[in-house]
Amino acid sequence: MAIRQISVFVENRPGKLYETLKTIADEEINIRALSISETKDFGILRLITSDTPKTIEVLSKEMIINTTSVIAAKLEDRVGALCYVLDYLAKAEVNIEYVYAFTASAEFGAYVVIRVDDVEKAQKVLDDNNIPSLNEEDIKDI
């Protein structure tokens, strides 16, 4: 169950990240997870939000955005939980491009967002090994 991650190109200057996140907050959209990678002139803000279509609509009016399919895999609360998930993917020869984590309520737990080269194959590996993952409907509720 892949989810859509929104990538936003943000100028690397004071206040620009605030302006971007304020635009989302003003629309009553909850940010579930985020990651930023940067260069001297701009950053790539990666977001998982409670309302992907609305976020795309709002941000695309003034910014360059892109969507990417990623997997949000649930992690158990134990030592080595991420290694456990990554081991299955490695054995299936699924390449991981990047990873970042987020937590939800106690009921939903902790997740890792994984960008892979083959989303369908990765999802099958997780399903076959009983590793829960989120879909976009789940993201609204966490």
SULPEZI-V92570 format. One record per residue. RES is the residue in one small letter. OMEGA is omega as a letter, one per 20 degrees, with the letter a starting at -180 (none if undefined). Layout:
# SULPEZI-V92570
res->RES omega->OMEGA
res->RES omega->OMEGA
This chain:
# SULPEZI-V92570
res->m omega->r
res->a omega->r
res->i omega->r
res->r omega->r
res->q omega->r
res->i omega->r
res->s omega->a
res->v omega->r
res->f omega->a
res->v omega->r
res->e omega->r
res->n omega->r
res->r omega->a
res->p omega->r
res->g omega->a
res->k omega->r
res->l omega->r
res->y omega->a
res->e omega->a
res->t omega->a
res->l omega->r
res->k omega->r
res->t omega->r
res->i omega->a
res->a omega->a
res->d omega->r
res->e omega->r
res->e omega->r
res->i omega->r
res->n omega->r
res->i omega->r
res->r omega->r
res->a omega->r
res->l omega->r
res->s omega->r
res->i omega->r
res->s omega->a
res->e omega->r
res->t omega->a
res->k omega->a
res->d omega->a
res->f omega->r
res->g omega->r
res->i omega->r
res->l omega->r
res->r omega->a
res->l omega->r
res->i omega->a
res->t omega->a
res->s omega->a
res->d omega->a
res->t omega->a
res->p omega->a
res->k omega->r
res->t omega->r
res->i omega->a
res->e omega->a
res->v omega->a
res->l omega->a
res->s omega->r
res->k omega->a
res->e omega->a
res->m omega->r
res->i omega->r
res->i omega->r
res->n omega->r
res->t omega->a
res->t omega->r
res->s omega->r
res->v omega->r
res->i omega->r
res->a omega->a
res->a omega->r
res->k omega->r
res->l omega->r
res->e omega->r
res->d omega->r
res->r omega->r
res->v omega->r
res->g omega->a
res->a omega->r
res->l omega->r
res->c omega->r
res->y omega->r
res->v omega->a
res->l omega->r
res->d omega->r
res->y omega->a
res->l omega->r
res->a omega->r
res->k omega->r
res->a omega->a
res->e omega->r
res->v omega->a
res->n omega->r
res->i omega->a
res->e omega->r
res->y omega->a
res->v omega->r
res->y omega->a
res->a omega->r
res->f omega->r
res->t omega->r
res->a omega->r
res->s omega->r
res->a omega->a
res->e omega->a
res->f omega->r
res->g omega->a
res->a omega->a
res->y omega->r
res->v omega->r
res->v omega->a
res->i omega->r
res->r omega->a
res->v omega->r
res->d omega->a
res->d omega->a
res->v omega->a
res->e omega->r
res->k omega->r
res->a omega->r
res->q omega->r
res->k omega->r
res->v omega->r
res->l omega->r
res->d omega->a
res->d omega->a
res->n omega->r
res->n omega->r
res->i omega->a
res->p omega->r
res->s omega->a
res->l omega->r
res->n omega->a
res->e omega->r
res->e omega->r
res->d omega->a
res->i omega->a
res->k omega->a
res->d omega->a
res->i omega->none
